[in-house]
Amino acid sequence: MEDFKKYLQAQKLKSSTVEEHSKNVGYFTQWLKQEGYDTGTTIQYADLLGYIQFEKEKGITPATINLRLSSIKYYFEYLKSIGEVVKNPAKTIRVKGTINTIIENPLSTPELEILYQQYAQLAVPDHLLMIHKRSIVILGLMIWQGVHSGELQKMEISHIDLNNASVYIPSTSQSNSRQISIHSKQLLSLHEYVSTIRLLLKPKGNELIAGSVRNHVQRVLQEIQGINPMIRNAQQIRGSVIINWLKQHSKRQVQYMAGHKYISSTEKYEQQEIDSLKDVLSKHHPFG
């Protein structure tokens, strides 16, 4: 197993990933011994199906089995590299019944809008009112412009164009810049923030959101989790926004709106939506 670990390390994998693959292959080699195989060198595709069935009977979920199969693929690639096997029998095997999930529990557009409305109507003490109004603006930018904290940190007051009802989102190392329309439901809160609230919070320069944006976003998340406990993190909100955009706009347009540098980043969200639809259809038409 130590030689296998060295092989994984040579693939530039993180140490935690190396340990995970080693652990999963350990489960597999333990099964091999139980079944009377001396090594994995004689294993064929049909034998792997037997291993999958063994895992299923133990109550292991398809998602976990697929993770273990991924480790087994690495194991057979290692065996190929040292000349122990010619082919990788695990190369194309995958357990059905799982969805390639980029975002867990995505929220629909109506759910996001209800979340915003309920958050905006929260009763807060007077001494926290200005902070809450800033938080409303942050949540609105997350829900309608799909911004992440890195972009919020770089946004300046001049990036909000109330006359033309648009928001400029600057580029970061992870995303491209773009211009997105302001939604009617966030217009009033943005106007109040830009004209009054922001100045009362005493910004040091031209930044739109002063202070630690990451902390501000974390505050918003903690508060909206009280409204909707299904909310886990900011990525879930941004991912939900992107998935909802894909239902209304072309893939290229969503790539621009999301600030994705590569179309493949957008396609991951598109594929999750396709897989989700297939999963719904298979539940309604299991023999389809």
N, C-alpha and C positions, 0 to 999 in steps of 0.2 A: 504493500500500500504506500510505502514511502516513495518508491519510484513513481507511482501514479501521481502522488502529490507534487513531485518535482516536475512531472510532465505538465500538470495544470499550472504550476507557477510559471513555467516557460511560456504558457499561453497568455501571460500578463493578467491573470485573474486575481481579484482581490483575495486576501487571506481568508476572509469570512466565506467567500464563495468556494474556495478550495476546500475548506473544512466541511461545507455543506455537501459538496459533491462526494467527498471521501466518506461521509456518514451514509449517504444514500447508496453508494456502491457497497458499503459494508452490509447494508440490509440485503442487497442482491447476492453478494458472495456467501452470506449466511444461508440464504435460500438454496444456492447451488449445492452447498455441502449437505443440506437436508435432503435434497433430491438425488444425491449420489454422484454429482459432477465433481471431478477432481479440480478442474479449472473452467474458465469461461470460454476456452478456445474452441470447444465443440458445439457451443450454443448456436442454434438456428432460430429463425423467425418464429417458428411454431413453439419453441421452448419459451421464448419471451412471452408469448400469449399465455402460457401456463403460469408464468410469474405474475402477469397482470391479474389473472383470475385469482391467484393466491392472495394478492393484495386486496382485491375487491372483497373477497370473503372475510377478510379481517376488518372490513368496514372503512378502508382507506378511500378517501374521496378521489374522483377522477383528476381533480386539479393537482393533488399531492402525488398521485401516481405519475402524472405527466412530468412533474418536477423530478421525480426519481428516474424516469426514463431519460430525461435530459442528461442526468449524471451518468447513466449507463451508456449513453451515446459517447460521452467523453471517454469512458472506460474502454470501449471498443476501439475508439480512435487511438488511444494509447497502445492497446494491444497490436493494432496495425502498425504503429510506428516502430515497434520492436520486433516485428515480423512474426508475431504469435498467431495472427489471423489475417486473412486476405480481404474479407468483407466485413462491414459493420452491420449486423443484423438489426440493430436498433435505429438505423438511420432514418427510416420513414415511419416508424411506428408511433402512434398517438392514440390515446383513449378519447373517444367522443363523449359529448355531454358537458363540455366546458366551454366557456366564452373567454376569448382573449380580452381581459378586462384592463383598460387603461384607467378608468374611473369607476370606483365602486359606488353604487346607488346614485346614478346621475339624476339631477332634478330637472323637471320639465320647465318650460318658460313660465306657465302659470304658477308653478310652485315657487320659482325664484321671485316672481313679482309679488306674490302673497307674502313671502319672507321679508321682502323689502318694505312693504306697506306696514306689516306688523312691527317690524323693527323701528320704523320711523315714528310709530305711534306709542312706543314704550314710554312710560312715565319715569322720569329721572329727577333727582334732586336739582334744585336751582344751580348749585355750585358745579354740577356736572353737565349742565345743559349745553354749553358751547362745545365741550368734548364730544358729547353725543351727536351734535349736529355735524361735527367733522366726521364722526364715524359713519353717519348716514351717507355723506358724500363718498367716503371710501367704499362702502358696500355698493353704492350705485355704480361706481366706476368698475367694480369687480363684476357686477351682474350685467351691465349693459355694454361695457367696453371690453370686458374680459381681461382687464389688466392684472398683472402680478406685482408683488411687492417691490421687485427690482425696478420695474417701470414707474411705479408710484413714487419711489425714492428720487427718480430723475425728473419727474414732472415739475414744471414751473407754472406760475400764475398765468403767463402769456399763452400757455398751451390750451387754456379754456377760452374758446371763442363763443361768447354768449350771443353775439349779434348774428352769427351764422349757425348757431346751435351745433357746434362741432368741437371735438376734443382731439388734440394732437398727442399721440403717445410716442415718446422718443425711443430710439433703439437702445438695446443693451447688448451685452456679449452673447445673450441667448435669443434675442428677438429683434425683428426689424421694426422700424418706425411705421406708423400708419395714422390716418385721419379717420375718425369714426363719429357719426352723428350722435348728438345728445338725445336721449329718450325724453319724451314729454314728462314722464313721471319723475325724472330727476332734475328737471330744469329749475324749478323753484328753489330746491335745496342748494343746488350749485350756485345760483344767483346770490342767495343770501350768504353763502360761505365766502364767495369771491369778494363781494362788496362789503361785508361786515365781519363775519365770524373769524375769518383768517387773520385779520389785522388785530382783533382782540386777543388772539392766541400768541401774538408777538413773534412772528417769524423773523429769522435773522437775515434772510435774503429774499430771493425771488422764488424759493421753493413753494410748490403748491401745498404740500403737507410737511409742516415743520417737525423736527424731532425724529425719533426712531420709527420709521414707517412699519418696520417688522413688528414692533411692539404694539403699534396702533392696530394693525391687522389682526394680531393675536387677541387683542381686546374685543374687536368686532366678532371674531370667531367664537370666543367664549360666551358672548352675549346672545348671538343667534342660535347657539346650541341649546340655550334655554327655551327658544321658540321651536326649533326643530332639532331634536336629538340625533337625527340621521346625519347631520352635518359633521364631517370629520376634520376637514382642513380646507385651506384656500384652493388647493389643486382640484378638489372636488367641485367647487363652484366654477372655477375657470373651465374645467373639463366639461361640465354640464352646459355652460354657455356655448362652447365650441360644438358639442354634439347637437344642440338645438339650432345653431346657425346652419349646420350641414343639412338640416331638414328644410331650410328655406333658400339657401344660396348654393352656388356652384362651389366645387372643391377649391378652385383657384381663388375665388373671392373670399372664401373662409380662410385660406392660407394667408391672404393679405390682412384680413380682419384680426386674425389671431397673432399676427406678427411672426408666423413660422418662417424660418430661414429655408426650410426644405419641405417640399410637398409631401414627402414621406411622413413627416410629423403629423400633418393633417389627416393623412390616410389611415393612421392608427386609430383615430377617433371614428372615422368613417367605417372602418372594419368592425369596430366594437358595435356600432349601431346595426350593421348588417347581421353580425352574429347574434345580436339580441333579437332581431326580427325572426331569424331562422329558429332560434330557441323557442320563441312564442309559437311559431307555426308547428314545430315538432311536438309541442305539448298539446296543441289542438288537433293535429293530424299525425299521431305517432307512427303511423305506417306509411305516411306520405312519401 
